[in-house]
Amino acid sequence: MHVDAAGPTRRDVTTHTVATNTATHPPALSDVAHTLLRLGRLMLISGAATEHVQEAVTTLAQRFGCQPRFLIFSEGMLLTLQMSASSSHSGH
């Protein structure tokens, strides 16, 4: 929660600051997407709750400087990634 002169405001859970990928040559966006899809699918077929899959995929995506949007099914998911404004993945 943030408090300023206007009073307290609620922060969205997914907007908190997380460490991002700071490698000299960050991975291609397609590699990040494939990694996230694989993580999600492996968790789902192993019996993980969709809430846990969503949390894990979101956390890892944010560490790579991406904001995920996805739809989770029983054995898979659809995923789109949007680069964060502060990300260094330009050109991908």
N, CA, C and O atoms as CSV, one atom per row, in Angstrom:
chain,resi,resn,atom,element,x,y,z
A,1,MET,N,N,0.843,-1.168,0.000
A,1,MET,CA,C,0.000,0.000,0.000
A,1,MET,C,C,0.892,1.236,0.000
A,1,MET,O,O,1.894,1.299,0.712
A,2,HIS,N,N,0.511,2.200,-0.801
A,2,HIS,CA,C,1.247,3.452,-0.921
A,2,HIS,C,C,0.426,4.570,-0.283
A,2,HIS,O,O,-0.783,4.663,-0.496
A,3,VAL,N,N,1.092,5.413,0.497
A,3,VAL,CA,C,0.401,6.525,1.127
A,3,VAL,C,C,1.068,7.815,0.695
A,3,VAL,O,O,2.288,7.948,0.794
A,4,ASP,N,N,0.280,8.766,0.216
A,4,ASP,CA,C,0.797,10.089,-0.118
A,4,ASP,C,C,-0.204,11.130,0.360
A,4,ASP,O,O,-1.099,10.812,1.143
A,5,ALA,N,N,-0.066,12.352,-0.094
A,5,ALA,CA,C,-0.937,13.429,0.370
A,5,ALA,C,C,-2.405,13.154,0.078
A,5,ALA,O,O,-3.277,13.618,0.813
A,6,ALA,N,N,-2.688,12.415,-0.972
A,6,ALA,CA,C,-4.068,12.106,-1.336
A,6,ALA,C,C,-4.634,10.954,-0.509
A,6,ALA,O,O,-5.833,10.683,-0.576
A,7,GLY,N,N,-3.806,10.281,0.257
A,7,GLY,CA,C,-4.256,9.159,1.069
A,7,GLY,C,C,-3.740,7.838,0.527
A,7,GLY,O,O,-3.019,7.809,-0.471
A,8,PRO,N,N,-4.107,6.748,1.180
A,8,PRO,CA,C,-3.593,5.432,0.765
A,8,PRO,C,C,-4.205,4.969,-0.559
A,8,PRO,O,O,-5.366,5.248,-0.855
A,9,THR,N,N,-3.407,4.267,-1.333
A,9,THR,CA,C,-3.885,3.648,-2.568
A,9,THR,C,C,-3.430,2.206,-2.575
A,9,THR,O,O,-2.356,1.885,-2.066
A,10,ARG,N,N,-4.239,1.341,-3.147
A,10,ARG,CA,C,-3.913,-0.078,-3.210
A,10,ARG,C,C,-3.059,-0.341,-4.438
A,10,ARG,O,O,-3.359,0.160,-5.522
A,11,ARG,N,N,-1.988,-1.130,-4.276
A,11,ARG,CA,C,-1.147,-1.509,-5.408
A,11,ARG,C,C,-1.565,-2.871,-5.920
A,11,ARG,O,O,-1.866,-3.772,-5.136
A,12,ASP,N,N,-1.584,-3.020,-7.215
A,12,ASP,CA,C,-1.875,-4.304,-7.826
A,12,ASP,C,C,-0.764,-5.278,-7.461
A,12,ASP,O,O,0.406,-4.898,-7.414
A,13,VAL,N,N,-1.122,-6.528,-7.203
A,13,VAL,CA,C,-0.147,-7.538,-6.791
A,13,VAL,C,C,0.970,-7.696,-7.810
A,13,VAL,O,O,2.119,-7.905,-7.422
A,14,THR,N,N,0.671,-7.604,-9.092
A,14,THR,CA,C,1.675,-7.849,-10.122
A,14,THR,C,C,2.540,-6.626,-10.440
A,14,THR,O,O,3.395,-6.706,-11.322
A,15,THR,N,N,2.346,-5.500,-9.751
A,15,THR,CA,C,3.142,-4.318,-10.056
A,15,THR,C,C,4.316,-4.120,-9.101
A,15,THR,O,O,5.043,-3.134,-9.215
A,16,HIS,N,N,4.508,-5.042,-8.165
A,16,HIS,CA,C,5.621,-4.868,-7.241
A,16,HIS,C,C,6.954,-5.053,-7.967
A,16,HIS,O,O,7.016,-5.700,-9.013
A,17,THR,N,N,7.998,-4.491,-7.412
A,17,THR,CA,C,9.313,-4.529,-8.039
A,17,THR,C,C,9.986,-5.869,-7.766
A,17,THR,O,O,10.027,-6.338,-6.629
A,18,VAL,N,N,10.509,-6.475,-8.822
A,18,VAL,CA,C,11.273,-7.712,-8.688
A,18,VAL,C,C,12.585,-7.533,-9.428
A,18,VAL,O,O,12.693,-6.705,-10.333
A,19,ALA,N,N,13.572,-8.310,-9.039
A,19,ALA,CA,C,14.849,-8.267,-9.737
A,19,ALA,C,C,14.631,-8.724,-11.171
A,19,ALA,O,O,13.914,-9.697,-11.405
A,20,THR,N,N,15.232,-8.042,-12.126
A,20,THR,CA,C,15.078,-8.407,-13.527
A,20,THR,C,C,16.389,-8.958,-14.064
A,20,THR,O,O,17.440,-8.829,-13.436
A,21,ASN,N,N,16.309,-9.567,-15.224
A,21,ASN,CA,C,17.486,-10.119,-15.877
A,21,ASN,C,C,18.435,-8.981,-16.244
A,21,ASN,O,O,18.047,-8.055,-16.957
A,22,THR,N,N,19.662,-9.044,-15.766
A,22,THR,CA,C,20.640,-7.994,-16.045
A,22,THR,C,C,21.817,-8.523,-16.857
A,22,THR,O,O,22.891,-7.922,-16.852
A,23,ALA,N,N,21.630,-9.626,-17.544
A,23,ALA,CA,C,22.702,-10.208,-18.349
A,23,ALA,C,C,23.099,-9.259,-19.475
A,23,ALA,O,O,22.286,-8.470,-19.956
A,24,THR,N,N,24.377,-9.351,-19.890
A,24,THR,CA,C,24.868,-8.518,-20.979
A,24,THR,C,C,24.074,-8.775,-22.248
A,24,THR,O,O,23.737,-7.837,-22.971
A,25,HIS,N,N,23.774,-10.026,-22.522
A,25,HIS,CA,C,22.994,-10.402,-23.699
A,25,HIS,C,C,21.755,-11.144,-23.211
A,25,HIS,O,O,21.791,-12.360,-23.021
A,26,PRO,N,N,20.667,-10.422,-23.009
A,26,PRO,CA,C,19.457,-11.077,-22.501
A,26,PRO,C,C,18.926,-12.087,-23.509
A,26,PRO,O,O,19.166,-11.954,-24.709
A,27,PRO,N,N,18.204,-13.098,-23.026
A,27,PRO,CA,C,17.658,-14.102,-23.936
A,27,PRO,C,C,16.614,-13.495,-24.864
A,27,PRO,O,O,15.988,-12.486,-24.542
A,28,ALA,N,N,16.441,-14.121,-26.006
A,28,ALA,CA,C,15.421,-13.680,-26.960
A,28,ALA,C,C,14.044,-13.866,-26.340
A,28,ALA,O,O,13.830,-14.776,-25.539
A,29,LEU,N,N,13.125,-13.008,-26.712
A,29,LEU,CA,C,11.768,-13.082,-26.179
A,29,LEU,C,C,11.137,-14.440,-26.460
A,29,LEU,O,O,10.392,-14.957,-25.628
A,30,SER,N,N,11.424,-15.024,-27.617
A,30,SER,CA,C,10.867,-16.347,-27.944
A,30,SER,C,C,11.401,-17.415,-26.989
A,30,SER,O,O,10.670,-18.338,-26.628
A,31,ASP,N,N,12.671,-17.300,-26.576
A,31,ASP,CA,C,13.231,-18.255,-25.618
A,31,ASP,C,C,12.571,-18.112,-24.255
A,31,ASP,O,O,12.310,-19.109,-23.583
A,32,VAL,N,N,12.301,-16.879,-23.843
A,32,VAL,CA,C,11.612,-16.641,-22.576
A,32,VAL,C,C,10.215,-17.246,-22.639
A,32,VAL,O,O,9.785,-17.916,-21.700
A,33,ALA,N,N,9.503,-17.012,-23.742
A,33,ALA,CA,C,8.146,-17.543,-23.896
A,33,ALA,C,C,8.139,-19.069,-23.841
A,33,ALA,O,O,7.297,-19.660,-23.165
A,34,HIS,N,N,9.068,-19.709,-24.547
A,34,HIS,CA,C,9.130,-21.178,-24.547
A,34,HIS,C,C,9.437,-21.711,-23.152
A,34,HIS,O,O,8.870,-22.722,-22.738
A,35,THR,N,N,10.323,-21.048,-22.431
A,35,THR,CA,C,10.664,-21.469,-21.071
A,35,THR,C,C,9.452,-21.355,-20.150
A,35,THR,O,O,9.179,-22.261,-19.362
A,36,LEU,N,N,8.728,-20.242,-20.250
A,36,LEU,CA,C,7.550,-20.039,-19.414
A,36,LEU,C,C,6.451,-21.048,-19.739
A,36,LEU,O,O,5.803,-21.573,-18.834
A,37,LEU,N,N,6.239,-21.320,-21.031
A,37,LEU,CA,C,5.237,-22.309,-21.428
A,37,LEU,C,C,5.601,-23.702,-20.919
A,37,LEU,O,O,4.740,-24.455,-20.464
A,38,ARG,N,N,6.866,-24.026,-21.002
A,38,ARG,CA,C,7.299,-25.345,-20.523
A,38,ARG,C,C,7.115,-25.459,-19.014
A,38,ARG,O,O,6.628,-26.474,-18.516
A,39,LEU,N,N,7.508,-24.411,-18.289
A,39,LEU,CA,C,7.324,-24.407,-16.839
A,39,LEU,C,C,5.851,-24.618,-16.491
A,39,LEU,O,O,5.516,-25.468,-15.666
A,40,GLY,N,N,4.978,-23.840,-17.124
A,40,GLY,CA,C,3.552,-23.952,-16.843
A,40,GLY,C,C,3.003,-25.323,-17.145
A,40,GLY,O,O,2.265,-25.891,-16.341
A,41,ARG,N,N,3.356,-25.861,-18.297
A,41,ARG,CA,C,2.843,-27.178,-18.677
A,41,ARG,C,C,3.343,-28.268,-17.748
A,41,ARG,O,O,2.570,-29.142,-17.354
A,42,LEU,N,N,4.630,-28.237,-17.388
A,42,LEU,CA,C,5.179,-29.245,-16.469
A,42,LEU,C,C,4.492,-29.178,-15.111
A,42,LEU,O,O,4.199,-30.207,-14.503
A,43,MET,N,N,4.242,-27.975,-14.646
A,43,MET,CA,C,3.543,-27.835,-13.365
A,43,MET,C,C,2.121,-28.390,-13.459
A,43,MET,O,O,1.667,-29.098,-12.560
A,44,LEU,N,N,1.420,-28.065,-14.552
A,44,LEU,CA,C,0.041,-28.520,-14.708
A,44,LEU,C,C,-0.067,-30.038,-14.795
A,44,LEU,O,O,-0.916,-30.636,-14.134
A,45,ILE,N,N,0.785,-30.666,-15.604
A,45,ILE,CA,C,0.689,-32.123,-15.737
A,45,ILE,C,C,1.185,-32.842,-14.490
A,45,ILE,O,O,0.947,-34.037,-14.318
A,46,SER,N,N,1.877,-32.107,-13.620
A,46,SER,CA,C,2.314,-32.676,-12.344
A,46,SER,C,C,1.266,-32.480,-11.254
A,46,SER,O,O,1.457,-32.916,-10.119
A,47,GLY,N,N,0.160,-31.823,-11.599
A,47,GLY,CA,C,-0.935,-31.669,-10.660
A,47,GLY,C,C,-0.961,-30.364,-9.879
A,47,GLY,O,O,-1.720,-30.240,-8.918
A,48,ALA,N,N,-0.150,-29.391,-10.271
A,48,ALA,CA,C,-0.137,-28.109,-9.564
A,48,ALA,C,C,-1.452,-27.370,-9.776
A,48,ALA,O,O,-2.072,-27.473,-10.835
A,49,ALA,N,N,-1.863,-26.634,-8.770
A,49,ALA,CA,C,-3.061,-25.804,-8.878
A,49,ALA,C,C,-2.791,-24.662,-9.856
A,49,ALA,O,O,-1.668,-24.167,-9.946
A,50,THR,N,N,-3.821,-24.252,-10.581
A,50,THR,CA,C,-3.639,-23.189,-11.565
A,50,THR,C,C,-3.144,-21.896,-10.923
A,50,THR,O,O,-2.422,-21.129,-11.560
A,51,GLU,N,N,-3.521,-21.645,-9.678
A,51,GLU,CA,C,-3.046,-20.443,-8.983
A,51,GLU,C,C,-1.532,-20.473,-8.792
A,51,GLU,O,O,-0.863,-19.447,-8.912
A,52,HIS,N,N,-0.995,-21.664,-8.492
A,52,HIS,CA,C,0.453,-21.802,-8.314
A,52,HIS,C,C,1.187,-21.649,-9.637
A,52,HIS,O,O,2.269,-21.064,-9.695
A,53,VAL,N,N,0.592,-22.180,-10.696
A,53,VAL,CA,C,1.177,-22.036,-12.030
A,53,VAL,C,C,1.210,-20.563,-12.412
A,53,VAL,O,O,2.229,-20.061,-12.887
A,54,GLN,N,N,0.095,-19.874,-12.205
A,54,GLN,CA,C,0.024,-18.447,-12.526
A,54,GLN,C,C,1.078,-17.654,-11.755
A,54,GLN,O,O,1.747,-16.795,-12.330
A,55,GLU,N,N,1.227,-17.929,-10.483
A,55,GLU,CA,C,2.210,-17.223,-9.659
A,55,GLU,C,C,3.636,-17.487,-10.129
A,55,GLU,O,O,4.438,-16.558,-10.228
A,56,ALA,N,N,3.960,-18.754,-10.421
A,56,ALA,CA,C,5.313,-19.110,-10.844
A,56,ALA,C,C,5.664,-18.487,-12.196
A,56,ALA,O,O,6.750,-17.932,-12.365
A,57,VAL,N,N,4.743,-18.579,-13.154
A,57,VAL,CA,C,4.988,-18.030,-14.489
A,57,VAL,C,C,5.108,-16.512,-14.427
A,57,VAL,O,O,5.981,-15.933,-15.073
A,58,THR,N,N,4.247,-15.871,-13.665
A,58,THR,CA,C,4.297,-14.414,-13.535
A,58,THR,C,C,5.607,-13.960,-12.910
A,58,THR,O,O,6.230,-13.015,-13.393
A,59,THR,N,N,6.027,-14.623,-11.843
A,59,THR,CA,C,7.275,-14.252,-11.163
A,59,THR,C,C,8.474,-14.393,-12.086
A,59,THR,O,O,9.310,-13.492,-12.163
A,60,LEU,N,N,8.565,-15.519,-12.788
A,60,LEU,CA,C,9.704,-15.724,-13.679
A,60,LEU,C,C,9.672,-14.743,-14.853
A,60,LEU,O,O,10.711,-14.207,-15.239
A,61,ALA,N,N,8.505,-14.510,-15.414
A,61,ALA,CA,C,8.389,-13.556,-16.525
A,61,ALA,C,C,8.849,-12.170,-16.091
A,61,ALA,O,O,9.579,-11.504,-16.825
A,62,GLN,N,N,8.438,-11.734,-14.923
A,62,GLN,CA,C,8.834,-10.420,-14.426
A,62,GLN,C,C,10.333,-10.333,-14.197
A,62,GLN,O,O,10.923,-9.268,-14.379
A,63,ARG,N,N,10.946,-11.413,-13.810
A,63,ARG,CA,C,12.405,-11.414,-13.628
A,63,ARG,C,C,13.143,-11.273,-14.958
A,63,ARG,O,O,14.292,-10.831,-14.996
A,64,PHE,N,N,12.479,-11.649,-16.041
A,64,PHE,CA,C,13.037,-11.449,-17.376
A,64,PHE,C,C,12.599,-10.127,-17.986
A,64,PHE,O,O,12.899,-9.853,-19.147
A,65,GLY,N,N,11.894,-9.309,-17.220
A,65,GLY,CA,C,11.474,-7.994,-17.695
A,65,GLY,C,C,10.221,-8.015,-18.548
A,65,GLY,O,O,10.015,-7.124,-19.372
A,66,CYS,N,N,9.383,-9.025,-18.360
A,66,CYS,CA,C,8.158,-9.167,-19.151
A,66,CYS,C,C,6.930,-9.159,-18.252
A,66,CYS,O,O,6.996,-9.506,-17.072
A,67,GLN,N,N,5.817,-8.756,-18.837
A,67,GLN,CA,C,4.522,-8.850,-18.152
A,67,GLN,C,C,3.703,-9.886,-18.904
A,67,GLN,O,O,3.347,-9.665,-20.062
A,68,PRO,N,N,3.394,-11.023,-18.263
A,68,PRO,CA,C,2.650,-12.078,-18.962
A,68,PRO,C,C,1.136,-11.861,-18.922
A,68,PRO,O,O,0.598,-11.262,-17.991
A,69,ARG,N,N,0.485,-12.354,-19.934
A,69,ARG,CA,C,-0.968,-12.451,-19.984
A,69,ARG,C,C,-1.243,-13.870,-20.468
A,69,ARG,O,O,-0.729,-14.275,-21.510
A,70,PHE,N,N,-2.031,-14.617,-19.741
A,70,PHE,CA,C,-2.240,-15.997,-20.155
A,70,PHE,C,C,-3.591,-16.538,-19.737
A,70,PHE,O,O,-4.284,-15.986,-18.883
A,71,LEU,N,N,-3.934,-17.653,-20.381
A,71,LEU,CA,C,-5.148,-18.395,-20.095
A,71,LEU,C,C,-4.700,-19.822,-19.795
A,71,LEU,O,O,-4.048,-20.459,-20.622
A,72,ILE,N,N,-5.047,-20.314,-18.627
A,72,ILE,CA,C,-4.578,-21.628,-18.195
A,72,ILE,C,C,-5.679,-22.664,-18.401
A,72,ILE,O,O,-6.831,-22.453,-18.022
A,73,PHE,N,N,-5.299,-23.794,-19.015
A,73,PHE,CA,C,-6.174,-24.941,-19.210
A,73,PHE,C,C,-5.696,-26.063,-18.302
A,73,PHE,O,O,-4.715,-25.893,-17.579
A,74,SER,N,N,-6.367,-27.200,-18.327
A,74,SER,CA,C,-5.995,-28.311,-17.447
A,74,SER,C,C,-4.606,-28.873,-17.751
A,74,SER,O,O,-3.912,-29.310,-16.832
A,75,GLU,N,N,-4.186,-28.873,-19.014
A,75,GLU,CA,C,-2.876,-29.428,-19.347
A,75,GLU,C,C,-2.011,-28.491,-20.177
A,75,GLU,O,O,-1.050,-28.937,-20.804
A,76,GLY,N,N,-2.325,-27.233,-20.194
A,76,GLY,CA,C,-1.529,-26.293,-20.970
A,76,GLY,C,C,-2.023,-24.879,-20.773
A,76,GLY,O,O,-2.904,-24.624,-19.951
A,77,MET,N,N,-1.448,-23.956,-21.536
A,77,MET,CA,C,-1.858,-22.566,-21.416
A,77,MET,C,C,-1.500,-21.788,-22.670
A,77,MET,O,O,-0.600,-22.165,-23.420
A,78,LEU,N,N,-2.224,-20.693,-22.884
A,78,LEU,CA,C,-1.913,-19.727,-23.929
A,78,LEU,C,C,-1.183,-18.579,-23.255
A,78,LEU,O,O,-1.552,-18.174,-22.153
A,79,LEU,N,N,-0.149,-18.048,-23.905
A,79,LEU,CA,C,0.687,-17.031,-23.268
A,79,LEU,C,C,1.050,-15.937,-24.255
A,79,LEU,O,O,1.425,-16.214,-25.395
A,80,THR,N,N,0.938,-14.698,-23.814
A,80,THR,CA,C,1.507,-13.565,-24.536
A,80,THR,C,C,2.378,-12.809,-23.548
A,80,THR,O,O,2.098,-12.785,-22.349
A,81,LEU,N,N,3.425,-12.197,-24.055
A,81,LEU,CA,C,4.346,-11.438,-23.218
A,81,LEU,C,C,4.435,-10.010,-23.715
A,81,LEU,O,O,4.469,-9.760,-24.920
A,82,GLN,N,N,4.472,-9.091,-22.793
A,82,GLN,CA,C,4.691,-7.692,-23.115
A,82,GLN,C,C,5.941,-7.257,-22.382
A,82,GLN,O,O,6.087,-7.501,-21.184
A,83,MET,N,N,6.851,-6.604,-23.110
A,83,MET,CA,C,8.076,-6.153,-22.478
A,83,MET,C,C,7.769,-4.982,-21.548
A,83,MET,O,O,7.005,-4.084,-21.904
A,84,SER,N,N,8.358,-4.994,-20.370
A,84,SER,CA,C,8.212,-3.883,-19.448
A,84,SER,C,C,8.923,-2.670,-20.014
A,84,SER,O,O,9.873,-2.815,-20.783
A,85,ALA,N,N,8.488,-1.492,-19.654
A,85,ALA,CA,C,9.067,-0.255,-20.156
A,85,ALA,C,C,10.543,-0.144,-19.828
A,85,ALA,O,O,11.305,0.445,-20.594
A,86,SER,N,N,10.960,-0.706,-18.694
A,86,SER,CA,C,12.369,-0.601,-18.281
A,86,SER,C,C,13.221,-1.749,-18.785
A,86,SER,O,O,14.394,-1.848,-18.424
A,87,SER,N,N,12.661,-2.617,-19.609
A,87,SER,CA,C,13.382,-3.791,-20.086
A,87,SER,C,C,14.409,-3.440,-21.157
A,87,SER,O,O,14.259,-2.471,-21.901
A,88,SER,N,N,15.451,-4.257,-21.210
A,88,SER,CA,C,16.509,-4.035,-22.210
A,88,SER,C,C,16.363,-4.973,-23.397
A,88,SER,O,O,17.340,-5.193,-24.111
A,89,HIS,N,N,15.186,-5.534,-23.636
A,89,HIS,CA,C,14.957,-6.467,-24.739
A,89,HIS,C,C,14.565,-5.741,-26.019
A,89,HIS,O,O,13.728,-6.251,-26.765
A,90,SER,N,N,15.118,-4.607,-26.295
A,90,SER,CA,C,14.709,-3.862,-27.490
A,90,SER,C,C,15.011,-4.641,-28.745
A,90,SER,O,O,16.033,-5.319,-28.852
A,91,GLY,N,N,14.103,-4.533,-29.691
A,91,GLY,CA,C,14.315,-5.197,-30.974
A,91,GLY,C,C,13.829,-6.618,-31.035
A,91,GLY,O,O,14.011,-7.266,-32.065
A,92,HIS,N,N,13.213,-7.149,-29.979
A,92,HIS,CA,C,12.721,-8.529,-29.999
A,92,HIS,C,C,11.221,-8.545,-30.046
A,92,HIS,O,O,10.615,-9.616,-30.069
